[in-house]
């Protein structure tokens, strides 16, 4: 399970997802829509399919933070049209 933790002024909000893609979309939208001091944090809780257990694990500090992958240099260059044979 994946859990998004949103730190608000007076409380923490948690939302559990079974797919990483859905959790990332929710975290991105929550960060853009709400006035937050910090961006939402995404955690993975392996070995469970129960949302309530996953949220309790993150609340108790047992979730594993999901780190965003570093962008590949070749993909960045290709997105700019470099290395593709196109002349600018």
Steps between C-alpha positions, in 0.01 A plus 500: 500500500602860448405776741508876441555709813390863487624722784243773563513781756327314781486135388641238266286346228563154357373342179577139401529364145572159355678639191804725502373695199178596677690604813737723301211668318318564828815639666568732207141628490487544879824696495371732230150552637551545874701774671764280657832589655649172377418277207317175577727205578454161334569177693501134407376238747601158367333174597149632553192558290300656784473880480438545872810300594707694245388836641575387857846383391579838343362683803725292726807564283529157338429607140780520244522836323472472121788684336441654159727347235775717356428601142713323241737733314426331166127558544556867584720549192251316278215716630699806392558349155870437557647176380204431274650630179275808496666827419394804693 
